[in-house]
């Protein structure tokens, strides 16, 4: 499995786990409607921040992979040009 796919799977699992945990906590503890709405808002804000962090990490990793691939492609291109020159094509 590729690292990007693993990261996506982990991110999805974290989101589902956070949502399930938040919903379970809200449903299992008796509170007034106002308290429940406030808890939902806080949980949503926390989850939003967590997603921003993971999104930023994923973006940074994707940029690094892109940069690495570009370097490898340039190196391969140079090697192919050398081979072409040696063969006189």
N, CA, C and O atoms as CSV, one atom per row, in Angstrom:
chain,resi,resn,atom,element,x,y,z
A,1,UNK,N,N,0.849,-1.167,0.000
A,1,UNK,CA,C,0.000,0.000,0.000
A,1,UNK,C,C,0.899,1.235,0.000
A,1,UNK,O,O,1.880,1.280,0.742
A,2,UNK,N,N,0.577,2.245,-0.827
A,2,UNK,CA,C,1.394,3.448,-0.891
A,2,UNK,C,C,1.239,4.277,0.374
A,2,UNK,O,O,0.256,4.165,1.107
A,3,UNK,N,N,2.251,5.116,0.603
A,3,UNK,CA,C,2.216,5.952,1.804
A,3,UNK,C,C,1.039,6.916,1.766
A,3,UNK,O,O,0.416,7.175,2.796
A,4,UNK,N,N,0.729,7.448,0.589
A,4,UNK,CA,C,-0.400,8.378,0.473
A,4,UNK,C,C,-1.703,7.673,0.816
A,4,UNK,O,O,-2.565,8.238,1.489
A,5,UNK,N,N,-1.842,6.436,0.352
A,5,UNK,CA,C,-3.061,5.682,0.637
A,5,UNK,C,C,-3.146,5.346,2.124
A,5,UNK,O,O,-4.222,5.397,2.719
A,6,UNK,N,N,-1.994,5.000,2.722
A,6,UNK,CA,C,-1.961,4.716,4.161
A,6,UNK,C,C,-2.350,5.957,4.957
A,6,UNK,O,O,-3.112,5.871,5.920
A,7,UNK,N,N,-1.826,7.104,4.553
A,7,UNK,CA,C,-2.143,8.354,5.242
A,7,UNK,C,C,-3.623,8.659,5.127
A,7,UNK,O,O,-4.250,9.081,6.099
A,8,UNK,N,N,-4.191,8.448,3.939
A,8,UNK,CA,C,-5.622,8.673,3.751
A,8,UNK,C,C,-6.455,7.741,4.599
A,8,UNK,O,O,-7.471,8.149,5.162
A,9,UNK,N,N,-6.032,6.485,4.696
A,9,UNK,CA,C,-6.752,5.508,5.514
A,9,UNK,C,C,-6.681,5.886,6.985
A,9,UNK,O,O,-7.681,5.811,7.699
A,10,UNK,N,N,-5.510,6.287,7.432
A,10,UNK,CA,C,-5.341,6.696,8.827
A,10,UNK,C,C,-6.183,7.930,9.115
A,10,UNK,O,O,-6.855,8.002,10.144
A,11,UNK,N,N,-6.147,8.900,8.207
A,11,UNK,CA,C,-6.924,10.123,8.388
A,11,UNK,C,C,-8.411,9.814,8.461
A,11,UNK,O,O,-9.111,10.336,9.328
A,12,UNK,N,N,-8.896,8.973,7.566
A,12,UNK,CA,C,-10.306,8.584,7.584
A,12,UNK,C,C,-10.678,7.880,8.873
A,12,UNK,O,O,-11.740,8.135,9.442
A,13,UNK,N,N,-9.818,7.004,9.331
A,13,UNK,CA,C,-10.072,6.282,10.584
A,13,UNK,C,C,-10.127,7.233,11.770
A,13,UNK,O,O,-10.974,7.089,12.651
A,14,UNK,N,N,-9.224,8.203,11.787
A,14,UNK,CA,C,-9.219,9.179,12.878
A,14,UNK,C,C,-10.493,10.016,12.887
A,14,UNK,O,O,-11.056,10.294,13.946
A,15,UNK,N,N,-10.937,10.410,11.715
A,15,UNK,CA,C,-12.164,11.206,11.621
A,15,UNK,C,C,-13.354,10.403,12.118
A,15,UNK,O,O,-14.146,10.892,12.924
A,16,UNK,N,N,-13.479,9.179,11.642
A,16,UNK,CA,C,-14.597,8.328,12.055
A,16,UNK,C,C,-14.539,8.067,13.556
A,16,UNK,O,O,-15.564,8.120,14.235
A,17,UNK,N,N,-13.360,7.787,14.072
A,17,UNK,CA,C,-13.203,7.540,15.503
A,17,UNK,C,C,-13.563,8.754,16.344
A,17,UNK,O,O,-14.222,8.635,17.377
A,18,UNK,N,N,-13.125,9.921,15.894
A,18,UNK,CA,C,-13.431,11.149,16.633
A,18,UNK,C,C,-14.927,11.425,16.630
A,18,UNK,O,O,-15.500,11.793,17.655
A,19,UNK,N,N,-15.553,11.245,15.476
A,19,UNK,CA,C,-17.003,11.458,15.393
A,19,UNK,C,C,-17.760,10.464,16.262
A,19,UNK,O,O,-18.667,10.844,17.002
A,20,UNK,N,N,-17.390,9.207,16.174
A,20,UNK,CA,C,-18.076,8.176,16.967
A,20,UNK,C,C,-17.896,8.436,18.460
A,20,UNK,O,O,-18.848,8.314,19.230
A,21,UNK,N,N,-16.697,8.789,18.864
A,21,UNK,CA,C,-16.437,9.073,20.274
A,21,UNK,C,C,-17.218,10.276,20.764
A,21,UNK,O,O,-17.778,10.261,21.859
A,22,UNK,N,N,-17.252,11.306,19.957
A,22,UNK,CA,C,-17.998,12.507,20.333
A,22,UNK,C,C,-19.487,12.257,20.439
A,22,UNK,O,O,-20.134,12.709,21.384
A,23,UNK,N,N,-20.031,11.540,19.474
A,23,UNK,CA,C,-21.464,11.226,19.496
A,23,UNK,C,C,-21.800,10.335,20.683
A,23,UNK,O,O,-22.794,10.562,21.371
A,24,UNK,N,N,-20.976,9.325,20.922
A,24,UNK,CA,C,-21.229,8.422,22.055
A,24,UNK,C,C,-21.201,9.189,23.374
A,24,UNK,O,O,-22.050,8.975,24.239
A,25,UNK,N,N,-20.238,10.070,23.522
A,25,UNK,CA,C,-20.141,10.853,24.761
A,25,UNK,C,C,-21.369,11.729,24.952
A,25,UNK,O,O,-21.878,11.864,26.065
A,26,UNK,N,N,-21.838,12.318,23.870
A,26,UNK,CA,C,-23.016,13.186,23.973
A,26,UNK,C,C,-24.280,12.397,24.289
A,26,UNK,O,O,-25.124,12.845,25.065
A,27,UNK,N,N,-24.401,11.240,23.692
A,27,UNK,CA,C,-25.620,10.451,23.887
A,27,UNK,C,C,-25.659,9.753,25.242
A,27,UNK,O,O,-26.738,9.480,25.768
A,28,UNK,N,N,-24.514,9.468,25.798
A,28,UNK,CA,C,-24.473,8.705,27.041
A,28,UNK,C,C,-24.473,9.569,28.302
A,28,UNK,O,O,-24.572,9.044,29.411
A,29,UNK,N,N,-24.364,10.867,28.143
A,29,UNK,CA,C,-24.386,11.740,29.317
A,29,UNK,C,C,-25.584,12.676,29.233
A,29,UNK,O,O,-25.759,13.365,28.228
A,30,UNK,N,N,-26.402,12.709,30.263
A,30,UNK,CA,C,-27.585,13.576,30.226
A,30,UNK,C,C,-27.214,15.044,30.458
A,30,UNK,O,O,-26.585,15.388,31.459
A,31,UNK,N,N,-27.612,15.893,29.524
A,31,UNK,CA,C,-27.370,17.330,29.619
A,31,UNK,C,C,-28.557,18.059,29.016
A,31,UNK,O,O,-29.365,17.474,28.295
A,32,UNK,N,N,-28.646,19.341,29.322
A,32,UNK,CA,C,-29.692,20.157,28.707
A,32,UNK,C,C,-29.352,20.360,27.236
A,32,UNK,O,O,-28.225,20.110,26.808
A,33,UNK,N,N,-30.328,20.810,26.476
A,33,UNK,CA,C,-30.109,21.062,25.050
A,33,UNK,C,C,-29.003,22.064,24.810
A,33,UNK,O,O,-28.196,21.901,23.896
A,34,UNK,N,N,-28.962,23.105,25.631
A,34,UNK,CA,C,-27.940,24.135,25.478
A,34,UNK,C,C,-26.548,23.567,25.755
A,34,UNK,O,O,-25.598,23.865,25.032
A,35,UNK,N,N,-26.432,22.759,26.791
A,35,UNK,CA,C,-25.136,22.139,27.112
A,35,UNK,C,C,-24.703,21.197,25.992
A,35,UNK,O,O,-23.531,21.161,25.617
A,36,UNK,N,N,-25.652,20.442,25.469
A,36,UNK,CA,C,-25.343,19.506,24.386
A,36,UNK,C,C,-24.874,20.263,23.147
A,36,UNK,O,O,-23.898,19.864,22.512
A,37,UNK,N,N,-25.559,21.354,22.798
A,37,UNK,CA,C,-25.151,22.149,21.632
A,37,UNK,C,C,-23.750,22.729,21.832
A,37,UNK,O,O,-22.943,22.753,20.903
A,38,UNK,N,N,-23.470,23.193,23.039
A,38,UNK,CA,C,-22.145,23.751,23.338
A,38,UNK,C,C,-21.069,22.670,23.212
A,38,UNK,O,O,-19.995,22.915,22.663
A,39,UNK,N,N,-21.363,21.487,23.721
A,39,UNK,CA,C,-20.400,20.381,23.606
A,39,UNK,C,C,-20.197,19.995,22.141
A,39,UNK,O,O,-19.073,19.734,21.713
A,40,UNK,N,N,-21.290,19.958,21.375
A,40,UNK,CA,C,-21.176,19.647,19.947
A,40,UNK,C,C,-20.304,20.685,19.243
A,40,UNK,O,O,-19.456,20.336,18.421
A,41,UNK,N,N,-20.512,21.951,19.564
A,41,UNK,CA,C,-19.722,23.022,18.954
A,41,UNK,C,C,-18.241,22.858,19.307
A,41,UNK,O,O,-17.378,22.965,18.436
A,42,UNK,N,N,-17.953,22.602,20.572
A,42,UNK,CA,C,-16.558,22.432,20.989
A,42,UNK,C,C,-15.921,21.230,20.297
A,42,UNK,O,O,-14.775,21.297,19.852
A,43,UNK,N,N,-16.667,20.134,20.209
A,43,UNK,CA,C,-16.150,18.927,19.550
A,43,UNK,C,C,-15.913,19.191,18.066
A,43,UNK,O,O,-14.907,18.754,17.508
A,44,UNK,N,N,-16.838,19.904,17.429
A,44,UNK,CA,C,-16.673,20.239,16.012
A,44,UNK,C,C,-15.451,21.133,15.814
A,44,UNK,O,O,-14.691,20.941,14.865
A,45,UNK,N,N,-15.261,22.103,16.700
A,45,UNK,CA,C,-14.088,22.982,16.606
A,45,UNK,C,C,-12.793,22.192,16.785
A,45,UNK,O,O,-11.823,22.413,16.060
A,46,UNK,N,N,-12.777,21.277,17.743
A,46,UNK,CA,C,-11.594,20.456,17.989
A,46,UNK,C,C,-11.280,19.585,16.773
A,46,UNK,O,O,-10.130,19.465,16.352
A,47,UNK,N,N,-12.327,18.986,16.226
A,47,UNK,CA,C,-12.155,18.127,15.058
A,47,UNK,C,C,-11.673,18.940,13.854
A,47,UNK,O,O,-10.832,18.475,13.084
A,48,UNK,N,N,-12.203,20.142,13.694
A,48,UNK,CA,C,-11.792,21.015,12.596
A,48,UNK,C,C,-10.296,21.317,12.697
A,48,UNK,O,O,-9.582,21.259,11.696
A,49,UNK,N,N,-9.826,21.638,13.895
A,49,UNK,CA,C,-8.403,21.918,14.099
A,49,UNK,C,C,-7.549,20.685,13.818
A,49,UNK,O,O,-6.487,20.781,13.202
A,50,UNK,N,N,-8.016,19.544,14.268
A,50,UNK,CA,C,-7.289,18.294,14.033
A,50,UNK,C,C,-7.191,18.011,12.535
A,50,UNK,O,O,-6.141,17.598,12.043
A,51,UNK,N,N,-8.277,18.232,11.821
A,51,UNK,CA,C,-8.277,18.014,10.374
A,51,UNK,C,C,-7.328,18.981,9.673
A,51,UNK,O,O,-6.651,18.603,8.717
A,52,UNK,N,N,-7.275,20.223,10.142
A,52,UNK,CA,C,-6.350,21.187,9.545
A,52,UNK,C,C,-4.913,20.721,9.730
A,52,UNK,O,O,-4.096,20.823,8.814
A,53,UNK,N,N,-4.609,20.210,10.915
A,53,UNK,CA,C,-3.256,19.716,11.173
A,53,UNK,C,C,-2.911,18.550,10.253
A,53,UNK,O,O,-1.840,18.527,9.647
A,54,UNK,N,N,-3.825,17.578,10.150
A,54,UNK,CA,C,-3.573,16.423,9.287
A,54,UNK,C,C,-3.504,16.839,7.828
A,54,UNK,O,O,-2.687,16.317,7.070
A,55,UNK,N,N,-4.349,17.767,7.434
A,55,UNK,CA,C,-4.342,18.248,6.062
A,55,UNK,C,C,-3.013,18.915,5.738
A,55,UNK,O,O,-2.445,18.702,4.667
A,56,UNK,N,N,-2.527,19.718,6.666
A,56,UNK,CA,C,-1.248,20.394,6.476
A,56,UNK,C,C,-0.111,19.378,6.378
A,56,UNK,O,O,0.758,19.496,5.514
A,57,UNK,N,N,-0.118,18.387,7.258
A,57,UNK,CA,C,0.908,17.342,7.217
A,57,UNK,C,C,0.869,16.596,5.889
A,57,UNK,O,O,1.908,16.347,5.278
A,58,UNK,N,N,-0.337,16.243,5.446
A,58,UNK,CA,C,-0.490,15.513,4.188
A,58,UNK,C,C,0.010,16.363,3.026
A,58,UNK,O,O,0.687,15.861,2.130
A,59,UNK,N,N,-0.323,17.649,3.044
A,59,UNK,CA,C,0.116,18.555,1.989
A,59,UNK,C,C,1.640,18.647,1.952
A,59,UNK,O,O,2.242,18.612,0.879
A,60,UNK,N,N,2.255,18.764,3.115
A,60,UNK,CA,C,3.719,18.828,3.178
A,60,UNK,C,C,4.352,17.552,2.628
A,60,UNK,O,O,5.335,17.611,1.890
A,61,UNK,N,N,3.789,16.408,2.985
A,61,UNK,CA,C,4.323,15.134,2.493
A,61,UNK,C,C,4.143,15.018,0.983
A,61,UNK,O,O,5.033,14.533,0.284
A,62,UNK,N,N,2.999,15.460,0.484
A,62,UNK,CA,C,2.745,15.397,-0.958
A,62,UNK,C,C,3.736,16.278,-1.719
A,62,UNK,O,O,4.221,15.888,-2.782
A,63,UNK,N,N,4.035,17.454,-1.187
A,63,UNK,CA,C,5.006,18.343,-1.832
A,63,UNK,C,C,6.392,17.703,-1.860
A,63,UNK,O,O,7.111,17.816,-2.853
A,64,UNK,N,N,6.765,17.035,-0.773
A,64,UNK,CA,C,8.070,16.376,-0.714
A,64,UNK,C,C,8.143,15.242,-1.735
A,64,UNK,O,O,9.152,15.089,-2.424
A,65,UNK,N,N,7.087,14.455,-1.833
A,65,UNK,CA,C,7.053,13.354,-2.799
A,65,UNK,C,C,7.163,13.908,-4.215
A,65,UNK,O,O,7.891,13.361,-5.043
A,66,UNK,N,N,6.442,14.991,-4.493
A,66,UNK,CA,C,6.493,15.606,-5.822
A,66,UNK,C,C,7.913,16.065,-6.144
A,66,UNK,O,O,8.421,15.828,-7.240
A,67,UNK,N,N,8.544,16.722,-5.178
A,67,UNK,CA,C,9.907,17.216,-5.384
A,67,UNK,C,C,10.875,16.061,-5.629
A,67,UNK,O,O,11.728,16.142,-6.513
A,68,UNK,N,N,10.747,14.994,-4.853
A,68,UNK,CA,C,11.603,13.817,-5.028
A,68,UNK,C,C,11.404,13.189,-6.403
A,68,UNK,O,O,12.370,12.804,-7.061
A,69,UNK,N,N,10.147,13.088,-6.833
A,69,UNK,CA,C,9.863,12.512,-8.149
A,69,UNK,C,C,10.444,13.369,-9.266
A,69,UNK,O,O,10.979,12.841,-10.241
A,70,UNK,N,N,10.340,14.682,-9.130
A,70,UNK,CA,C,10.900,15.571,-10.144
A,70,UNK,C,C,12.412,15.382,-10.252
A,70,UNK,O,O,12.956,15.356,-11.356
A,71,UNK,N,N,13.092,15.251,-9.115
A,71,UNK,CA,C,14.544,15.022,-9.128
A,71,UNK,C,C,14.880,13.710,-9.830
A,71,UNK,O,O,15.794,13.652,-10.652
A,72,UNK,N,N,14.128,12.654,-9.496
A,72,UNK,CA,C,14.387,11.347,-10.099
A,72,UNK,C,C,14.129,11.377,-11.600
A,72,UNK,O,O,14.869,10.766,-12.370
A,73,UNK,N,N,13.076,12.088,-12.020
A,73,UNK,CA,C,12.781,12.187,-13.445
A,73,UNK,C,C,13.886,12.927,-14.190
A,73,UNK,O,O,14.274,12.524,-15.287
A,74,UNK,N,N,14.389,13.998,-13.605
A,74,UNK,CA,C,15.476,14.750,-14.243
A,74,UNK,C,C,16.732,13.888,-14.354
A,74,UNK,O,O,17.418,13.910,-15.375
A,75,UNK,N,N,17.025,13.136,-13.306
A,75,UNK,CA,C,18.196,12.257,-13.322
A,75,UNK,C,C,18.030,11.188,-14.404
A,75,UNK,O,O,18.964,10.910,-15.157
A,76,UNK,N,N,16.852,10.597,-14.474
A,76,UNK,CA,C,16.584,9.564,-15.472
A,76,UNK,C,C,16.672,10.146,-16.877
A,76,UNK,O,O,17.212,9.514,-17.785
A,77,UNK,N,N,16.139,11.354,-17.049
A,77,UNK,CA,C,16.211,12.012,-18.355
A,77,UNK,C,C,17.664,12.221,-18.769
A,77,UNK,O,O,18.029,11.962,-19.916
A,78,UNK,N,N,18.488,12.688,-17.840
A,78,UNK,CA,C,19.906,12.911,-18.135
A,78,UNK,C,C,20.598,11.595,-18.497
A,78,UNK,O,O,21.408,11.551,-19.423
A,79,UNK,N,N,20.279,10.532,-17.772
A,79,UNK,CA,C,20.870,9.221,-18.066
A,79,UNK,C,C,20.450,8.732,-19.448
A,79,UNK,O,O,21.267,8.186,-20.189
A,80,UNK,N,N,19.193,8.924,-19.795
A,80,UNK,CA,C,18.714,8.502,-21.113
A,80,UNK,C,C,19.366,9.311,-22.228
A,80,UNK,O,O,19.680,8.769,-23.287
A,81,UNK,N,N,19.570,10.598,-21.997
A,81,UNK,CA,C,20.246,11.425,-22.997
A,81,UNK,C,C,21.692,10.980,-23.178
A,81,UNK,O,O,22.207,10.983,-24.296
A,82,UNK,N,N,22.349,10.596,-22.086
A,82,UNK,CA,C,23.723,10.083,-22.174
A,82,UNK,C,C,23.761,8.791,-22.984
A,82,UNK,O,O,24.640,8.608,-23.827
A,83,UNK,N,N,22.819,7.904,-22.730
A,83,UNK,CA,C,22.754,6.631,-23.463
A,83,UNK,C,C,22.495,6.896,-24.937
A,83,UNK,O,O,23.107,6.278,-25.809
A,84,UNK,N,N,21.583,7.818,-25.206
A,84,UNK,CA,C,21.266,8.169,-26.593
A,84,UNK,C,C,22.509,8.698,-27.302
A,84,UNK,O,O,22.770,8.354,-28.455
A,85,UNK,N,N,23.268,9.531,-26.609
A,85,UNK,CA,C,24.487,10.094,-27.189
A,85,UNK,C,C,25.522,9.002,-27.448
A,85,UNK,O,O,26.179,9.000,-28.488
A,86,UNK,N,N,25.666,8.075,-26.501
A,86,UNK,CA,C,26.615,6.973,-26.662
A,86,UNK,C,C,26.248,6.088,-27.850
A,86,UNK,O,O,27.121,5.608,-28.574
A,87,UNK,N,N,24.962,5.883,-28.039
A,87,UNK,CA,C,24.509,5.036,-29.136
A,87,UNK,C,C,24.513,5.770,-30.470
A,87,UNK,O,O,24.414,5.146,-31.526
A,88,UNK,N,N,24.628,7.097,-30.423
A,88,UNK,CA,C,24.647,7.884,-31.645
A,88,UNK,C,C,23.291,7.969,-32.313
A,88,UNK,O,O,23.195,8.062,-33.536
A,89,UNK,N,N,22.265,7.938,-31.522
A,89,UNK,CA,C,20.902,7.990,-32.069
A,89,UNK,C,C,20.494,9.407,-32.316
A,89,UNK,O,O,19.380,9.658,-32.775
